[in-house]
Amino acid sequence: MDKGFIISVGVALLLVSLASLTSGQTQSQSLCQQAWLRSATACAQNASLNLNNLWYIASNGTEGSAPAEGASSFKARACVVRPQVDVCGQAVTQSLYNSTRCFTQVDRQTILSQSKALFGAFYDTCAQPCRYTLEKEIRQCYNYVNLSPTQLSDMALVRTAAIGENPDIIYQFCLNRDAVAQCIRQKALACPDSARVLSELGIQLGAFERGAEVLCRNQGVYRAGVHCLRNPIPEVRMCFQTMDTNMQQLMLIAPQPTADRNSLYRFCNIRLEHVECEQSAWARHQYKTCQRAVTGMRTEIECELIPKQCMNVFPNVYSRICSNMNYYYETRGRYNSAPSDQGFPWSLTALAVVQAVRQLIGHRL
């Protein structure tokens, strides 16, 4: 049977299910699903929107009821407050998903599907064209310094040998890291949908600068630890796998995980648990394949990549895990004192890279 037909039937059944909810036929719905409907209605009302009208534009007129003011007028008004509705919908789904009222897997999957069908479709309806080009433009910022990571996530700075091991390329990257960060920031600021896109890519504005700053202050340590980045011990791989799984589950519920407190709480917990998992793994391994200087630098970069809001959510945990004691500054001297760290001449290649990045930044979208 054709897969597209199966998907279409599934979507149709979901829309019928949600339509029955919005029409008041809640007798057969669980307490969890009824609670989600009440909360979704409140999200719309708090933005001066009618839920049935919202469903109408989100479903392209196939469900809900047509707005009295006209679909175009309602859509224009609704899209202005979409960020508020997005965050509210994400927050209520996150809260219910982890509550005792939604303890069955069926309930959780149902409200997750309903959230995607309503709030996800609403987001798509109001999406700006730049949403579909921003990733490519951010990648161009990296390409201009010959950095083409397989993933653009900030975590690429510690989970891969993101800038290679060629001393000249490392030097050029560090020389131009501020231009790259500025390029990313300007591309993001020019796109109204950048918050969602950056979240999906795993990029936090400001985190790249902080992580790159630590890496570039410790080029000698980085080069000494390239093998650790490329071939971490199995226990560290498991730490990353656990973090990836947990983050994927969170992103299904909260596409912008730092936008509301419940999602931020979960996000910070996942990231801090990962750093602690790595620390414990290297300690159990007695730093046999990765020196303390390297693991300490990794910990410092990872802590810098964690959103600063997490310091407020988990102040004690953050202070313990991201303590200077865990960075092992005292062990880095012999790596960073090598003359090759600062001994590269200003080359025409580096100058050309700077000029190219400046041209890219100055280019109007």
C-alpha positions in Angstrom: 0.0 0.0 0.0 1.2 3.5 -0.9 3.0 5.1 2.1 1.7 8.6 1.2 -1.9 7.2 1.4 -1.2 5.7 4.8 0.2 8.9 6.1 -2.7 10.9 4.7 -5.2 8.6 6.4 -3.3 8.9 9.7 -3.3 12.7 9.5 -7.0 12.7 8.6 -7.8 10.5 11.6 -5.8 12.8 13.8 -7.6 15.9 12.5 -11.0 14.2 13.1 -9.9 13.4 16.6 -8.8 17.0 17.4 -12.0 18.3 15.7 -14.1 16.2 18.1 -12.2 17.8 21.0 -12.7 21.3 19.8 -16.4 20.7 19.2 -16.9 19.7 22.9 -17.2 15.9 22.4 -14.9 15.1 25.3 -16.9 12.3 27.0 -14.6 9.6 25.6 -11.4 11.7 26.2 -9.2 10.9 29.1 -8.6 13.5 31.8 -5.1 14.1 30.3 -6.5 14.9 26.9 -9.3 17.1 28.3 -6.7 19.0 30.3 -4.6 19.6 27.2 -7.7 20.9 25.4 -8.4 23.4 28.2 -4.8 24.5 28.3 -4.6 24.9 24.5 -7.8 26.9 24.5 -6.3 29.2 27.2 -3.2 29.6 25.1 -5.3 30.9 22.2 -7.5 33.1 24.4 -4.6 34.7 26.2 -3.4 35.9 22.8 -6.9 37.1 22.0 -7.5 34.3 19.5 -10.3 31.8 19.2 -9.1 28.2 19.2 -11.5 27.0 16.5 -10.4 29.9 14.3 -6.8 29.0 15.0 -7.5 25.4 14.0 -9.1 26.7 10.8 -6.0 28.5 9.6 -3.6 25.8 10.9 -5.5 23.1 8.9 -5.8 25.3 5.8 -9.6 25.5 6.3 -10.3 21.8 6.6 -11.1 21.9 10.3 -12.4 24.3 12.9 -14.6 27.3 12.0 -13.9 30.2 9.7 -13.1 33.5 11.5 -15.9 36.1 11.2 -13.3 38.7 10.3 -12.0 36.7 7.4 -9.2 34.1 7.2 -6.6 36.5 5.8 -7.2 39.1 8.4 -7.3 36.6 11.3 -4.1 35.0 10.0 -2.3 38.3 9.9 -3.3 39.1 13.4 -2.6 35.5 14.7 0.9 35.4 13.2 1.9 38.5 15.1 1.3 36.7 18.4 2.5 33.3 17.2 5.7 33.4 19.3 3.5 33.8 22.4 1.2 31.0 21.4 4.2 28.8 20.4 5.8 29.1 23.9 2.4 28.6 25.7 1.6 25.5 23.6 5.0 24.0 24.2 4.8 24.8 28.0 1.4 23.2 28.6 2.4 20.1 26.5 5.6 19.7 28.4 3.9 20.1 31.8 1.2 17.6 31.0 3.5 15.1 29.3 5.4 14.7 32.6 2.4 14.9 34.9 0.6 12.1 36.7 -2.6 12.9 34.7 -0.8 11.7 31.6 0.8 8.6 32.9 -0.1 6.2 30.1 1.9 6.1 26.9 -1.3 6.5 24.9 -2.1 9.8 26.6 1.4 11.1 26.1 1.5 10.2 22.4 -2.0 11.7 21.9 -1.3 15.1 23.4 2.1 15.2 21.6 0.4 14.5 18.3 -2.3 17.1 19.0 0.3 19.6 19.9 2.1 19.1 16.6 -1.1 19.1 14.7 -2.2 22.4 16.1 0.8 24.4 17.3 3.2 22.9 14.8 0.9 23.5 11.9 0.3 27.1 13.1 4.0 27.6 13.2 4.3 26.4 9.6 1.4 28.6 8.5 3.2 31.7 9.7 6.7 30.6 8.8 8.9 33.3 7.2 10.8 32.3 4.0 14.1 32.7 5.7 13.3 29.7 7.9 14.1 27.5 5.0 17.4 29.2 4.0 18.9 30.2 7.3 20.8 26.9 7.9 22.5 27.2 4.5 23.4 30.8 5.2 24.9 29.9 8.6 26.9 27.1 7.0 28.3 29.7 4.6 29.7 31.6 7.6 31.7 28.4 8.6 32.7 27.7 5.0 34.4 31.1 4.7 37.0 29.9 7.3 37.2 26.5 5.7 35.2 24.9 8.5 32.5 22.5 7.3 31.4 20.4 10.3 29.0 17.6 9.6 26.8 19.2 12.2 26.5 22.9 13.1 25.6 22.3 16.7 27.7 24.1 19.3 28.5 20.8 20.8 30.6 20.0 17.6 33.4 21.9 19.3 33.8 19.0 21.8 32.3 16.0 20.2 34.3 16.1 17.0 37.7 17.4 15.9 35.7 20.2 14.5 38.6 22.4 13.3 40.9 19.6 12.3 44.5 19.3 13.4 46.4 21.3 10.8 48.1 24.1 12.7 47.6 26.7 10.0 43.9 26.0 9.7 43.5 26.0 13.5 45.3 29.4 13.6 43.1 30.8 10.9 40.0 29.6 12.6 41.0 31.2 15.9 42.1 34.4 14.1 38.7 34.8 12.5 36.4 33.2 15.1 34.8 36.6 16.0 34.0 37.3 12.3 32.3 33.9 12.1 30.3 34.5 15.2 29.3 38.0 14.0 28.3 36.4 10.6 26.1 33.9 12.4 24.5 36.5 14.7 23.7 38.9 11.8 22.1 36.1 9.7 20.1 35.1 12.7 18.9 38.6 13.6 17.8 39.1 10.0 15.4 36.2 10.3 12.3 36.4 12.5 12.1 32.6 12.8 15.8 32.3 13.8 15.0 31.2 17.4 13.3 28.1 16.3 15.8 27.3 13.5 18.8 27.8 15.8 17.2 25.6 18.4 16.7 22.8 15.9 20.3 23.1 14.9 21.6 23.1 18.5 23.0 26.6 18.3 22.8 29.2 21.1 23.8 32.7 20.2 26.8 33.5 22.3 27.7 29.9 23.1 29.8 29.5 20.0 31.9 32.6 20.9 32.4 31.3 24.5 33.3 27.8 23.4 35.6 29.0 20.6 37.3 31.4 23.0 38.3 28.5 25.4 39.4 26.3 22.5 41.6 29.1 21.0 43.2 30.0 24.3 44.3 26.4 24.5 45.4 25.5 20.9 48.2 23.3 22.2 45.9 21.3 24.5 43.4 21.0 21.6 46.0 19.5 19.3 47.3 17.2 22.0 43.7 16.0 22.5 42.6 15.5 18.9 42.7 11.7 19.3 40.3 12.0 22.3 37.9 14.0 20.2 38.0 11.6 17.3 38.1 8.4 19.3 36.6 8.9 22.8 36.4 5.9 25.1 33.2 3.8 24.9 31.9 5.2 28.2 32.1 8.8 26.8 30.3 7.7 23.6 27.5 6.3 25.8 27.3 9.7 27.6 26.8 11.4 24.2 24.2 8.7 23.1 22.3 9.2 26.3 22.3 13.0 25.9 21.3 12.7 22.2 18.4 10.4 23.1 17.1 12.6 25.9 17.5 15.8 23.8 15.6 14.3 20.9 12.7 13.3 23.2 12.7 16.8 24.7 12.7 18.5 21.2 9.7 16.4 20.2 7.8 18.2 23.0 9.6 21.5 23.1 11.1 22.6 19.8 12.5 25.7 21.6 13.6 24.0 24.9 14.9 27.2 26.6 11.7 29.2 25.9 9.6 28.1 28.9 10.6 27.2 32.4 9.5 23.6 32.4 11.4 22.8 29.2 14.4 24.8 30.3 14.5 22.8 33.5 14.7 19.6 31.5 17.2 21.0 29.0 19.6 22.2 31.7 19.3 18.8 33.5 20.2 16.9 30.4 23.2 19.1 29.6 24.6 19.1 33.2 24.1 15.4 33.5 26.1 14.9 30.3 29.1 16.9 31.6 29.1 15.0 34.8 28.8 11.7 32.9 31.9 12.6 30.9 33.8 13.7 34.0 33.0 10.4 35.8 33.9 8.3 32.7 37.4 9.9 32.3 38.0 9.6 36.0 37.1 5.9 36.1 39.4 5.4 33.1 42.1 7.2 35.1 42.9 9.5 32.2 44.9 6.8 30.5 44.0 7.8 26.9 43.1 11.5 27.5 45.2 13.7 29.8 43.6 15.8 32.5 44.6 18.9 30.6 42.5 17.8 27.7 39.5 16.5 29.7 39.6 19.7 31.7 39.5 21.8 28.6 36.6 19.7 27.3 34.7 20.3 30.5 35.4 24.0 30.4 34.1 24.3 26.8 31.0 22.2 27.6 30.2 24.4 30.6 30.6 27.5 28.5 28.2 26.0 25.9 25.5 25.5 28.5 23.0 28.4 28.5 23.7 30.8 31.3 20.0 30.4 32.4 21.0 27.0 33.8 23.1 28.7 36.4 19.8 30.1 37.8 17.9 26.9 37.4 20.5 24.6 39.1 22.9 27.0 40.8 24.4 24.4 43.2 24.7 21.7 40.6 26.2 24.1 38.0 28.7 25.4 40.5 29.8 21.9 41.4 30.1 20.5 37.9 31.5 23.6 36.3 34.0 24.4 39.0 37.4 25.7 38.0 38.8 22.7 39.9 37.4 20.5 37.2 39.2 22.4 34.4 42.7 21.5 35.5 44.2 24.8 34.5 47.5 23.9 36.2 48.1 21.0 33.8 47.8 22.9 30.6 51.0 25.0 30.7 53.3 22.6 29.0 50.9 22.2 26.0 50.1 25.9 25.5 53.6 27.2 26.0 54.7 25.6 22.7 55.9 28.4 20.3 53.8 27.0 17.5 50.7 28.3 19.1 51.4 32.0 18.3 54.2 31.5 15.7 52.2 31.6 12.5 52.8 34.7 10.3 49.9 36.8 9.1 49.5 35.1 5.7 47.7 36.3 2.6 45.4 33.3 3.0 44.3 34.5 6.4 43.8 38.0 5.1 41.7 36.7 2.3 39.5 34.7 4.7 38.9 37.9 6.8 38.0 39.9 3.7 35.6 37.1 2.5 33.8 36.9 5.8 33.5 40.7 5.9 32.0 40.7 2.4 29.5 37.9 3.5 28.5 39.9 6.6 28.0 43.0 4.6 25.8 41.2 2.0 22.2 42.1 2.3 19.8 39.1 2.6 
